[in-house]
Amino acid sequence: MKRRWKKLASLGMAALLFGSVLAGCGGDSGTESGNAGGNSGADSTGGGSATGDQEPGGDSEGTESGGDDMAEYFKSKDHYTLKVMAFGDADTATLEKISAELSKITEEKLNCDVELTRIGFASYMTQLNLMLSSGDELDLFVPMASPIDYVNAGQIQPLDELIPAYAPNLNASLEEKDWVTQTFNGEIYGMPVNSEKGQTLGFGMRKDICDELNIDYENLGSFDDLHDALVKVKEAHPDMYPIVSGGGAMFGSDVARIGQDMCGDTYNLAVLEDPFDENGKVVSWYTTDQFRETCEMMYKWAQEGLVMPDASTNTDQANTLVAAGKGFGYFQHMKPGWEGEQSRMNGTETVAWRYGTPTYTGSAIGWFVPTASGDPERAVAFWDMMYSDPVVANLVVNGIEGENYVFADEANQIVKYPEGEDGSSYSRQAWAWPNQQITYFWEGDDTTLWDQYAAFEQEAKTPVSFGFTFDATMVMNEITACTNVAQKYVPALLCGTLDPATTIPTLNEEMEKAGIDKIIAEKQTQLDAWKASR
């Protein structure tokens, strides 16, 4: 992959006539993937050192010699307004201020303005899909779902030639495996964020309640131990739900909920029950022991009053319920630093019990350039600035100093919310932006967090299907039908609302009628061919 990208970089130089800025593309000046932001030693511009100093990114306080060439190239083009869309709450006035500050930097380097849009989680995908399907002006976005559907619909464009030329900092800092999750049909479509590249399963809890009831959360060894802890909570705090769901989902929404491998898509229908079994066969998730046993456990716990009674229809996020004092704990995927992140969202110190095998996921989140973009070159160049320039990165992640954040410890580059601010005017969602590892540390974060990320990545085990992408084109009718069946039963089963003894047989009978076997056969054929080609 590195050799291929160096070749593409050479092609880009010949075409763009400003070779000096691109001479280092594909080189080794970037740090290793998983810790591209450097180490915990903060510098004067951000929470860690930048990924590199190649233009068009790098420190906005100064430019390398090649930066002048890049700037001159964009000055030769018409002025442009880049439209960037990301999820998370933000008010209009704050977005306008951040956009204006970003534009001061991009005017000089890219001869363009930036118009930043943020949309809340509940309506983000609906509005994004409307924009993409209608061909509305948009230059950069991050989705909350697998991009394969956008690839198949021709709504996003391949970036193989653009990234070496216009995102040299990204290109120099990644290895071949980092591109796997952003590659579809043999072409690179996404620019992966520098965040955690692995996850484990876990259950988060209020520390104050654990301390009050002598719940030894650090040494929970099994679900039986967790059950006993939940019983204590119910007895001591009858007005508090021991377990809450997040927006109607007990174990998460579009991710592997209880440890299964979704094997190349996000539909969660045809899966590998064991992600690490080289000889594993594709099966319906709903026929697995894993699914049945989880549903049986949750149903038993719900009957004992350990689960909020309306869990599958609950529209509140788990964090909201915990912050309001209505919930004690919740299931979620976890990473290093999860507790600090959740503590801020919950308004109370949060601890966790982790279980299962730490799993390597790669850069699961990527940013994409729509085919409708009016200037994909500048879109990729601006993304590189978000990835490599601490000033730009802090603007998009943290907002405006004094309004969205203030320094808690400026010497160590640690920030917090200003008095009276809670993040509602501009939610951070640092993990979804290009490179949180060059932004300020947030108060409560461990300043060795990026080193922990790198260590966790090394520890995580890679699933056998890592890098496989399922092309669902041939079975979309069946997937639609099976998804409709799943929506009728699965959330309620995983939330303990329905009796699995009677419901799972009905679920599987309807799945068969909807065509689950055809989906399994098609995925198995593609998976076998993919394995054979490796």
N, C-alpha and C positions, 0 to 999 in steps of 0.2 A: 504493500500500500504506500509506503514512504517513497519508493522509487517511482511509482506511478504518479504520485502527487508532484514530485520534483519535475517530471516530464511535463505535466500540465502547467506547472508554474512557468516553465520555459516558454511554452506556447503562449501563455498569457503575457509574458514580457514582450515577445515579438509583436504581438497584436496591439499592445497598449503604449509602446514607445516611451516608457519611463522605467527602464530596466533596473536602475540602481536600487529602487525601493523594494524590488521583488527578488533581488539576488539571493537573499537568505531564506526564501520560502522553502519549507520542507526540511530545514536544517535542524540543528540540535540546541538552539539557544533557549527554547522553552523548557520548563521543568517537566518532570514526569507526570503523566496523567494521574488523576486522583488527588493531586495536591498542586495543581497548576498555580494556585495563588501564592505559593511559597510556604513559609512556616509561620509559627505563631509570633514571631518577632515583628511587631507592627512597625511600619515606617511612617513618614510624615503625611502620607496621602491616603492611607487606608489600613485595613485590618491585616494586611499581609503584603508581600512584595508582588509586583505585577507579573503576569505570565511572560512578558517579553517587552522589548522596546522597539520592535519593528513597527513602522507605520503601516496602515493608517491608525492603528490603535496606539497603545503606549501612553505615557504620561502626558496629559493635556497641558502641563506647565511648560513643556518644551518638546521640540521635534528633532528627530534624527535627520540627516542630510536627505534621505530618501523621501521624507515627509513633504518637502517642498515640491518634489516631482508629482507626488500624489495629489497634493492640493492644486497644483497647476493643471493637472489633468481634469479635475472636477470643475475648476473655474472655466475651462474651455467648453463645458456643457451648460445648458440652461439651468437657471436656479430651479430648485425642486423642494417640495414639502413631503418629507417621509412620514407615512402614516403607520404607527406602531401600535399593536393591540395586545394586551395581556389581561389575565384574569386577576380579580381582587378588587375590593371596594376602594373608591377614591372619590372625593368631591371635585366638582368642576374647577373651582378656583385653584385648588392645589395642583391639579393636572396642568392648568394653564401656566402656573409659575414654574413647574418642573420642565415643561416643554420649552418655556422661554430660556431657562438656564441651559438646557441641552442645546438649544439652537445657537446660543452664543459660541459654543464650542464647534458645532458642526458647520456654522457659517464659514469659519476660517478654514477648516480642514476638508469639508465635503461640499461647500457651496450649497447648503440646503438648510431648511428648517426641519424641526421634528415636531410632530403632532402626536402626543401620547394619549391613548385611550385605555381606560381600565373598566372592566365590567364584572359585576359580582358573579360568584360561582353558579348561582341558581339559573341565570339566564345566559351565561357566557357562551356555551356551545350552540344554543339556539341562534343567538345573534351572529356568532362567527360563521355558522353554516349558511345563514341567509346572505351574509356578505360575500362568501366565496361562491355560492351558487348564482348570485346575481351579477357577479363580476364587478362589485363596487371597488373603489380605490382602496387598496391596502398593500403595504409593502413588507411587513414583518408581523408574524404572530406566533404564539405558542398555544398548541391545542391541549385539551384535557382528555384526549383519546388517541388511539393509534392512528397515524397519518396514512395508513395504507389505503383507506377509502378515498382520501384526497389525491393520492397518487393515481389510483385507478380511474378517478373522475377527471384527471388532467387539471386539477385545481392548484397544484403546487409544482414548482419547477426544479429539475436537477441542478445541483450546485457544484458538480465535479470541477468545472473550469473556473467558477467564480471564487470559490474558497481559497485556492492557492494564490490567486491574484489580489483579492481584496480582503482576505482575512488571514494574513500571514502569521499573526500571533496564535490563532487557533490551529492553523495547519502545522506549525512548528512544535506544538506542545502535546499533540495526541499521537497515540499508537494505533496500529491497525485495529485492535479489538474495540477501540473507542468509537469506531465508525459503524460497527456492526448494527447497532440499533437504529441507525439513521440511514441505512442502505436498503433500497427496495428495487427489485428487478435489476440488480447489478449497478445501480446508480445511487449516488449520495444525494439525498434530498434535505436532510436536516443538519443543523449546527447544534451539537450536544452541549448542554449546560455542564459547568464544572461543579457538580454537587456530589452527593454520596452515590456510589455505584453498587450498593448492596443494601439488603434489608433483612430484617428478621421479624418474627411475629412477637406480639407482646400484649400485655394488659396494663394500662395506665391507671394510677390511683392517687387520691388525695393523700399527701403525706401526713397532714395534721390528723386525719381520721385514723390512719395506720398507727401513728404514734399513740394516739388516745387509747386504741384498742389492743395495743401490743401486737400488731400484725407485722410479722417479720418478712417484709416484702423482699428483702435481699436474698432470702433463703427459701422462697416458695419452690417446691420441687416438682409439683404436679398440678393437674386440674383439681384433684381432690383437695390439695392444700388451698388452692384459690377458692374453692367452694366453701371451705370452713371459714375463710376470711370474710367472704360475702355474707355468710350467715351471721357473723358477729356484727357486721355493719347493719344488717336488717334489724337485728334485735336492739341495737343501741340507738339507731336513728330510723325509726319506722317511717318518717316523712321523706326519707332520702332513698332514691332508687340505687341499689347496689351496682347494677349494670344499666347503662344507657346506650342507645344506638346513636349513630350519626346520620341524620337525614333519612332514617328508615333502613339504613344498612348496619348490620351488626359487626361485620368483619371487614368493611371497606366496600368500595363500589366497583371500580373498573380494574382492580388489581387482584392477584391471586389471593383469595380471601383466607383460606385456611391451610395453605401450603401446597396446593396443587400447582401444576405447571400448565398454564393456559396454551402453551405450545403454538406460538406464532400469531395469536390474535387476541382480542379483548372480549370476545363474545362469551367466554366461560362455559362453553357447551361441550366441545370435544377436547379432552385434556389428557395429559400424562399424570396419573395419580402420584407417582414418585418422580420428581424432577431429575433425579440422579441415576435412574435405572437405564443403562444403555440399551437394554432389551425391552424396555417398556413399550406397551402398545397404546395407541390412542383409544380412549373409551369415553362414554358419556359420564360427565362428572357426577350425575345424579344417580348412577348405579354403583358408585364406589363405596367401599366401607368407610372411607374418610368422611364423605358427605353424610352418610347415614349416622355414623357415630357422633358427629358434631351436632346434628339435628336432635338426636336423642338426648344428648347432654343438655342442650339449650332448652328443650321442652321440659325436662325434669326440673331444671333450675327455674324456669318460668312458673311451673306449678307450685314451687316453693316460695314464690314471690320475690325472687332474686333479680328478676328482669323487669324493666318498666313495662307495664301492660300493653301499651300502644306502640311498642318499639318499631314494628314494621311500617306503621303509618306516621311515625313521628317526623316532623319536618324541621325540627331544630337540630343544629349540630351538637355533637357530644360536648364540645368545649363550652357552648352556650349553657347547656344544662348544668355542667359542673360549676361554671362561674356563678350561676344563679342559686347554687346550693341544693339543686335537685338531684344531682348525680354524684356517685362516688367514683366510678371507674368505667372504662370502655376498652374494647379491643382495637388495636391499630398496628399497622406496620411501623417498624422502628429502625432507627439509625443512631450513630453517635450524636450526642447532644439533644436527643429527642426530649428529654425531661425538661431542659431549660426552655426550649421552644414552646412546649405545651404549658409550662408553668406561666409564661407570659400570657398565653391565650386564655388560660383558665382562671387567672387572677389568684391562684393559690399554688403552693409548691406541689409539683406532681412527680411521682416516682413510678417505677415500672418493674414488672416481672417479664423477662424475655424468655421465649421458648422456641423450639424448632431449630432448624439448621440455618445459619446465616447464608444467604443466597446472593450470588453475584448477578446483578441486573444490567450492568453497563449503564451508560448515560440514557436513562429511560425517557428523559424529557429533552426535546429538541425544539428549535425554532425553525420556521419555514418561510419561504418567499413565495407568495401566490403567483400564478402565471399572469394574473392581471396587474402585477406591480408595474408601475411606470418607470422604475429605475432599479432593477435588481442589483446592479453594481453598487450603488450607494447604500442599498438595503444591507448587503453583506458587509460593506465597509463600516457602517454604523454598528452592526452587531459586533464586529471585531473591536470597536471602541468600547462597547459595553463589557466585553470580555477582558480587555487588557488595560483600560484606563481607570484607575481608582476613583477619579473625580466623577466620571460618567457613571461608573458602577454604583457609587454611593447615591447619586441623584436618583437613579431608577429604582434602587432597592430601598433606600431610607427616606428619600424626599428632600425637603428643604431644612437646613440646619436652623434651629431656633423655633421652627414651627412644627415639624414632624419628628424631630429628634434634637437632643442636646447632649453634650459630652458629660458623661459621668466620671471619666478619667481620661483626660485628653492626652496625657503622656503615653498611655497605653492604648489609645484609640478605642476606648469603650464608650458606647453611647446608650441612651435610654430615652423614653418618652418624656416630653416636657410636662410640667404639672398641668393637669386637666386634659391631657391628650391620651387617647387609648388606642390609637391606630385606625380609628374609623375614618379619619379624613384621608388617610393613605396607608392601606394595609401593606405590609412589607412583602410577604411571600418570597423571601430571599432565595429559597431553594429553586424557584422557577426562573429566575433571571440568569443571564449568561454565566456570571462568575461571582458568586457570593464570597469566594475566598479572597477577594481583594477589597472587600468592604469592611467597614468598622465592625468590631465585635459588639454584640449586644450585651447589656448588663445581665449578668447571670450565666452567660456562656463561658465555657472553659476555653481559655485562650490557647490551649493545645488542640482545639477541635479539628483543625485541618490535618494534623498528624494522626489523630484518631481515625479520621476518614480513610487515610491511606492505609493504616494498619487493619482496619475493618475490611477494606477491599481485598487485602492480601489473605485474610482469614476466610472470606466468603467462598462458598463452593459454587462452581459454575454448573448450571443445568445442562442436560445433554442436548436440549433443543435451542440453546443460546445461539442467536443469529438466524434462526429459521423464521421465515415470514409466510403465513398462510394466505394464499390467494383465494378468496372466498367467492370469486365471480361466478363460478359454476353452480354454487349452492346458496345463493343469496335468498331465494324464495324459501328454502328450508330453514335458513338461519333466522329469517324474519318470523316464520311460523313458530320455531322452537323458542325464540326469544320471548314471544308473546305468551307461550305456555309457562316459561320460567318466571315471568313477571307475576303470574297469577299465584304461584306457590312458593318460590324459593325465598324471597325476603321474609315471608312469614314463618317458613320452616327454620331458617337460620336465626330468627328472633325468638323462637320457641313458642310461637302463637299457634301453630298447627301441629297435630299429633303425627309424627313421622310414620308410625305404624300403619296408618290408614292413608296418609297423604302421599308418601313417596311412591307407592305402587301406582296411584292415580297419575302422579306427575310423569312417571316413566312410560306409562301406557299412552298418555297424550303426546309425549316426546316422540315415541315411535311413529305415531300417526302423522306427526308434523314433519318427520323426515330426518331425525337425528342420525339414523344409521347411514344415510347418504352423506351427511357431513363428516362422520367418522371415517368412512371409506375414502372420501376425497382427501381429507387431511392426512390419513395414513399413507396414501399413495405419494403425496407431495413430500411428506417427511422422509419416507424411504428413499426417494430420489435425491433429496437434499443430503441425507447421510452418505449416500453412495458417491456423491460428487465432492465430498470434502477431502 
